[in-house]
Amino acid sequence: MAFALFEKLKQGLSRTGSALQGVFSGGERIDDAFYDELEEALILADTGMDTAEEILDALKSRIDEQKLKERDEARLTLKAVLADRMQPQTPFLAESSPAVLLIVGVNGVGKTTSIGKLAAYYTAAGKKVMMAAADTFRAAAAEQLSVWAERAGVPIVKHGEGADPAAVVFDACASCKAKGCDLLLCDTAGRLHNKKNLMNELEKIRRVIAKEMPQAQVEVLLVIDATTGQNAIAQAKAFSEATGLTGVILTKLDGTAKGGVAIAVRDALGIPVRFVGVGEGVDDLQPFDAEAFAEALL
């Protein structure tokens, strides 16, 4: 993770970090009070009760193994516990094949903005990118995505409002193959009030991709607004049931005092955080780095 991004992450998580850092007072002993204080700080940071307890269990085990006695000695151990917990277990976007990213999330979390920033990120990395405006449910969604496509300098496939989203993706797959693109970014409808319709819609889109681009690696990334705290967990679970998620994009991480929500989301869904948003700039959405996150949090 670039130094500038780490600094933004550290600044954004400073309020969470301050609460956690206060537990690691130099010279004080590791005792029951230490664990009580740390548990409270983790819960206030929005990790959730179950996750906080699991983190404490892992920390206690390592502290016993390392025979640590003082609180300030335990800081690096907690950093390692958090980094290990957040480390993705599977690689993201293999270099050898084309890929499709289906981006899902409720309206207002920064979904369209995230797609635009992803387009800019991968274009800067030398990838040939295309967008598909498959959110045909919300008025002006395609127009907003078109603005981002123009900014990033990437082609976009879109139909009229109310069109079949799978038809948009079908045309986008064809265009993606014809233009030799490496990555297809698909916007999707943000409604959750009818999960069955959403699930059917996404299943249809995935069938189209499987038929038209059988070699493509397909990822379904959920965009979550970190400032919504524990509400983000309920939202994520609903989407997970409906769509079969493979990863998370956590936006507005710079705007919350409760950075532990990233850990809570990881634990609740069992899927990795893939990108984090730490500002309004086009380059402020970057791949998630577990080590840098743990360091910034502490």
Disulfide bonds with the S-S distance in Angstrom:
none
